[in-house]
């Protein structure tokens, strides 16, 4: 297996990325409105008030925002057993919950909508998609029992890893994940770097255009990864959708505040967020229907996939619906890391994220061509953050195809 590594170099005020295994350089093009392109994914630089950040986000790639909204709306309708009218009603109902959680987030979402030429309710549907896709759990069969998710909904996606400094080659803490989704999501991606005027840290993440946040890292040296969980527990209509909780995490200065940001939000649906910070601390928060279970590293290593690991979760009478490939990915990533003699490097984690054991439902996931096209999950991108140097090692496609290295917050200084 060949790994391609890029390194960042500074030349005459321009930012370049160089492939150290070949003579060619890939220039991150200086564009209008502070945008650059990296690995085929446009970088969007946004700064200012929450509304200004949102407006720049939406205005920069309105076509991607619209595609992201349209694809996710179809997914919600298919997976949640709901009508379009019900999708909008439920997503609209989350507005008051998010306003109570942090009113800045609704201002930013309004900015995204205005910038992209859509309605606030459209962007709320997009940012509530995790909860809407799980609405099947709120349906009862003829016996009055809650049913599980739509059989076509394949929630087994994403593998997260954190290693704290006691076990790393440079004493830094690393965190990252493989983000698995449907192939259509590739055309919706942006790499968003945010500089906030409200005293919160700067943020860098990759995700679908129109999403207020996904996993990534902030300038305070805190990073996270996210994994969907699946139970037959109903969606909490009084909670806060996952995308806003992820923003709450990356708006935090330290691990304790990040955990509080999750607990304060009252989970909209069951999910998992792994969090690490630069001073050698990490924790994994498994969100149940109305509470959380916390996992800590064992011998400085923490891994997670798409099933519950903490004792007592999910709480009775609900059942963990995680599938077999999740157990394999979780245990295999943990085993591969623990088999490493001596200290663990960023390159070691890249190799784990590139692993093809248990193919095609492996850590580095490739689309299963035996399935219908709209059911073919694959690893869309991967990243590993060094929370001391604030470098993100980023694979714009499957990790086995290579990573590049970027210092996202340097881009804010240069523009």
WOWOHU-V119695 format. One record per backbone hydrogen bond with DSSP energy under -0.5 kcal/mol. NH is the residue of the N-H (numbers start at 1). CO is the residue of the C=O. If there is no record, write none. Layout:
NH CO
NH CO
//
This chain:
3 1
5 3
6 403
7 18
9 16
11 14
14 11
16 9
16 14
17 26
18 7
19 24
20 5
20 18
22 19
26 17
27 25
28 15
29 27
31 29
31 35
34 31
35 32
36 43
38 41
41 38
42 40
43 36
44 191
45 43
46 44
46 193
48 195
53 49
54 50
55 51
56 52
57 53
58 54
59 55
60 56
61 57
62 59
65 61
66 62
67 63
68 64
69 65
70 66
71 67
72 68
73 69
74 70
75 71
76 72
77 73
78 74
79 75
80 76
82 77
87 83
88 84
89 85
90 86
91 87
92 88
93 89
94 90
94 91
95 92
97 93
98 94
99 95
100 96
101 97
102 98
105 102
106 102
107 103
108 104
109 105
110 106
111 107
112 108
113 109
114 110
115 111
116 112
117 113
117 114
118 113
123 119
124 120
125 121
126 122
127 123
128 124
128 125
129 126
132 128
133 129
134 130
134 131
135 132
137 134
138 135
139 136
141 145
144 141
147 139
150 79
153 150
154 152
155 153
157 155
159 178
160 304
161 176
162 302
163 174
164 300
167 164
168 165
169 344
171 168
174 163
175 385
176 161
177 383
178 159
179 177
179 381
180 178
181 378
183 376
185 182
186 183
187 184
188 185
189 186
190 207
191 42
192 190
192 205
193 44
194 203
195 46
196 194
197 48
203 194
204 217
205 192
206 215
207 190
209 188
211 208
217 204
218 222
219 202
221 218
223 276
224 216
225 274
227 272
228 157
229 270
232 319
236 268
237 235
239 236
240 265
240 266
243 127
244 241
245 241
246 242
247 243
248 244
249 245
250 246
251 247
252 249
258 254
259 255
260 256
261 257
262 258
263 259
264 260
265 262
266 263
268 240
271 287
272 227
273 285
274 225
275 283
276 223
277 281
278 221
280 277
280 278
281 277
283 275
284 295
285 273
286 284
286 293
287 271
287 285
288 286
288 291
293 286
295 284
297 282
298 301
299 297
301 298
302 162
304 160
313 310
318 315
321 230
326 323
327 323
328 324
329 325
330 326
331 327
332 328
333 329
334 330
335 331
336 332
337 333
338 334
339 335
340 337
344 167
349 345
350 346
351 347
352 348
353 349
354 350
355 352
359 356
361 358
362 360
364 355
365 363
366 360
369 367
371 368
375 372
376 373
377 375
378 181
379 365
380 179
380 378
381 179
382 395
383 177
384 393
385 175
386 391
387 173
387 385
390 386
391 386
392 406
393 384
393 391
394 392
394 404
395 382
396 394
401 398
402 399
403 4
404 394
406 392
408 406
410 407
411 407
411 408
412 408
413 409
414 410
415 412
//
